[in-house]
Amino acid sequence: MKKAVTGIAVLAGVAAVTAYALKKNEQKKIRELDEELLYDEPQPSEPTKIDSIQLDDEEEEGSEESEADEPDAARRKDDTYKNLTAAAVAHISKEHERLAEELKNEGDHHEVDRPIQHLVHFTTQEDADAFKKAVVNKGFVVSAGENEFDLIVLHISPIDQIKLVTNELYLADQAYAHHGEYKGWHARVSY
């Protein structure tokens, strides 16, 4: 009887150590995927022009200059995100700062992990499916949006300036690579 109890205790110990090792390995893989998202250079399926994003600043400030006056600034492609213009990258970064500030004003603790939802819109199911395949392979979760051809891309993250903006730019770049449009992100306040 003592041998059976001892054997069961040893087996339970081995099972606990194995479960712990598997959990640690899973956490390590998740960290590696997150780092890969931060440092991998996205490979677009085909380059596209992004002319639809307009900077709110230009409209608010009543700037008299048109994009034709400064073609390099508005139409220059970003070095990292090949499907985004420098203006689009600036717009996404500025919008991130605005949303993060709104959350902070509501009492949010930015360092708390929470679900982040990104909305992306497409005009065809084929483009939506191609985008979905690309981002799911990078560890994002994709579900259907409210409207036809809308997708919601989910991941867990704190409201971290570098990591979250990097994810936003990656998703926007992939959206435009697949003939879609990145509409922004949303997260609930975390206390």
C-alpha positions as CSV (number, residue, x, y, z in Angstrom):
1,M,0.0,0.0,0.0
2,K,2.8,2.4,0.9
3,K,4.5,1.6,-2.5
4,A,1.3,2.4,-4.3
5,V,0.9,5.8,-2.5
6,T,4.5,6.6,-3.1
7,G,4.2,5.7,-6.7
8,I,1.1,7.9,-7.1
9,A,2.9,10.8,-5.4
10,V,5.9,10.4,-7.7
11,L,3.7,10.3,-10.8
12,A,1.7,13.3,-9.6
13,G,5.0,15.2,-9.1
14,V,6.2,14.3,-12.6
15,A,2.9,15.4,-14.0
16,A,3.1,18.7,-12.2
17,V,6.6,19.4,-13.3
18,T,5.7,18.5,-16.9
19,A,2.6,20.8,-16.8
20,Y,4.8,23.6,-15.4
21,A,7.4,23.1,-18.1
22,L,4.8,23.1,-20.9
23,K,3.2,26.3,-19.5
24,K,6.6,28.0,-19.4
25,N,7.4,26.8,-22.9
26,E,4.0,28.2,-24.1
27,Q,4.7,31.6,-22.4
28,K,8.1,31.7,-24.1
29,K,6.6,31.0,-27.5
30,I,4.1,33.8,-27.0
31,R,6.8,36.2,-26.0
32,E,8.8,35.2,-29.1
33,L,5.8,35.7,-31.3
34,D,5.2,39.2,-29.8
35,E,8.9,40.1,-30.4
36,E,8.6,38.7,-33.9
37,L,5.6,41.0,-34.5
38,L,7.7,44.0,-33.3
39,Y,10.8,43.3,-35.3
40,D,9.7,41.4,-38.4
41,E,9.4,43.4,-41.6
42,P,6.0,42.7,-43.1
43,Q,6.1,41.2,-46.6
44,P,3.1,42.6,-48.5
45,S,1.4,40.5,-51.1
46,E,1.5,43.3,-53.7
47,P,2.3,47.0,-53.3
48,T,-0.7,49.3,-53.4
49,K,-1.1,53.1,-53.3
50,I,-2.6,54.5,-50.2
51,D,-4.2,57.8,-51.0
52,S,-7.4,57.6,-48.9
53,I,-6.0,58.6,-45.5
54,Q,-6.1,62.3,-45.0
55,L,-4.5,64.0,-42.0
56,D,-7.0,65.6,-39.7
57,D,-4.3,68.2,-38.7
58,E,-4.2,69.6,-42.2
59,E,-8.0,70.1,-42.3
60,E,-8.2,71.5,-38.7
61,E,-5.4,74.0,-39.2
62,G,-6.9,75.2,-42.5
63,S,-3.7,74.5,-44.3
64,E,-3.7,76.0,-47.8
65,E,-1.1,73.6,-49.1
66,S,-2.4,70.6,-51.1
67,E,-0.8,67.2,-51.5
68,A,0.3,68.3,-54.9
69,D,2.3,71.1,-53.4
70,E,4.3,68.7,-51.2
71,P,4.3,65.3,-53.0
72,D,7.2,63.9,-51.1
73,A,5.8,64.5,-47.7
74,A,2.3,63.1,-48.4
75,R,3.1,60.3,-50.8
76,R,6.5,59.1,-49.7
77,K,6.3,55.5,-48.7
78,D,7.4,54.5,-45.2
79,D,10.6,52.4,-45.1
80,T,9.2,49.7,-42.8
81,Y,5.6,49.5,-43.9
82,K,5.8,49.4,-47.7
83,N,2.0,49.9,-48.2
84,L,1.7,53.0,-46.0
85,T,2.7,56.6,-46.8
86,A,4.6,58.6,-44.3
87,A,1.4,60.7,-43.8
88,A,-0.6,57.5,-43.0
89,V,2.0,56.4,-40.4
90,A,1.9,59.9,-38.8
91,H,-1.9,59.8,-38.8
92,I,-2.0,56.4,-37.1
93,S,0.5,57.4,-34.5
94,K,-1.3,60.7,-33.7
95,E,-4.7,58.8,-33.5
96,H,-3.0,56.3,-31.1
97,E,-1.9,59.2,-28.8
98,R,-5.4,60.7,-28.8
99,L,-7.1,57.4,-27.9
100,A,-4.5,56.6,-25.3
101,E,-5.0,60.0,-23.7
102,E,-8.8,59.5,-23.7
103,L,-8.3,56.2,-21.8
104,K,-5.9,57.8,-19.4
105,N,-8.4,60.6,-18.7
106,E,-11.0,58.0,-17.8
107,G,-8.6,56.6,-15.2
108,D,-7.0,53.8,-17.2
109,H,-3.9,52.0,-16.1
110,H,-2.0,51.6,-19.4
111,E,0.3,48.9,-18.1
112,V,-2.6,46.4,-17.6
113,D,-3.1,43.8,-20.3
114,R,-6.5,43.9,-22.0
115,P,-8.1,42.9,-25.3
116,I,-7.4,45.4,-28.1
117,Q,-9.8,45.4,-31.0
118,H,-8.8,46.7,-34.4
119,L,-11.4,47.3,-37.2
120,V,-10.5,46.6,-40.8
121,H,-12.8,47.0,-43.8
122,F,-12.6,45.3,-47.2
123,T,-14.6,45.4,-50.4
124,T,-14.4,41.7,-51.3
125,Q,-14.4,38.5,-49.4
126,E,-11.3,37.3,-51.2
127,D,-9.3,40.3,-49.9
128,A,-10.7,39.8,-46.4
129,D,-9.7,36.2,-46.4
130,A,-6.2,36.9,-47.7
131,F,-5.7,39.5,-44.9
132,K,-7.1,37.1,-42.3
133,K,-4.7,34.4,-43.3
134,A,-1.7,36.8,-43.2
135,V,-2.4,38.2,-39.7
136,V,-3.6,34.9,-38.1
137,N,-0.1,33.5,-39.0
138,K,1.4,36.3,-36.9
139,G,-0.7,35.4,-33.8
140,F,-3.7,37.7,-34.1
141,V,-7.3,36.5,-33.7
142,V,-9.7,37.6,-36.4
143,S,-13.5,37.6,-36.2
144,A,-16.3,39.0,-38.3
145,G,-17.3,42.6,-37.8
146,E,-20.8,44.2,-37.8
147,N,-20.9,44.9,-41.5
148,E,-20.2,42.7,-44.5
149,F,-16.4,42.5,-45.2
150,D,-15.6,44.1,-41.8
151,L,-13.1,42.2,-39.7
152,I,-12.2,42.6,-36.0
153,V,-8.6,41.8,-35.2
154,L,-8.0,40.9,-31.5
155,H,-4.9,40.6,-29.4
156,I,-4.0,41.1,-25.7
157,S,-1.7,44.0,-24.9
158,P,-1.2,46.9,-22.5
159,I,-1.6,50.4,-23.9
160,D,2.1,50.5,-24.7
161,Q,3.2,53.3,-27.1
162,I,5.8,51.2,-29.0
163,K,4.1,47.7,-29.0
164,L,0.6,48.9,-29.7
165,V,1.5,51.4,-32.4
166,T,3.7,48.7,-34.0
167,N,0.7,46.4,-34.1
168,E,-1.5,49.1,-35.5
169,L,1.0,49.9,-38.3
170,Y,1.5,46.2,-39.1
171,L,-2.3,45.7,-39.4
172,A,-2.8,48.9,-41.4
173,D,0.0,47.8,-43.7
174,Q,-1.5,44.4,-44.2
175,A,-5.0,45.8,-44.7
176,Y,-3.7,48.1,-47.5
177,A,-1.6,45.3,-49.0
178,H,-4.9,43.3,-49.3
179,H,-6.9,46.3,-50.7
180,G,-8.6,47.0,-47.4
181,E,-8.7,50.0,-45.0
182,Y,-7.6,50.1,-41.4
183,K,-10.3,51.9,-39.4
184,G,-8.6,52.1,-35.9
185,W,-8.6,50.4,-32.5
186,H,-10.7,50.3,-29.4
187,A,-10.0,49.1,-25.8
188,R,-11.9,49.3,-22.6
189,V,-10.6,51.2,-19.6
190,S,-8.7,49.0,-17.2
191,Y,-8.4,50.1,-13.6
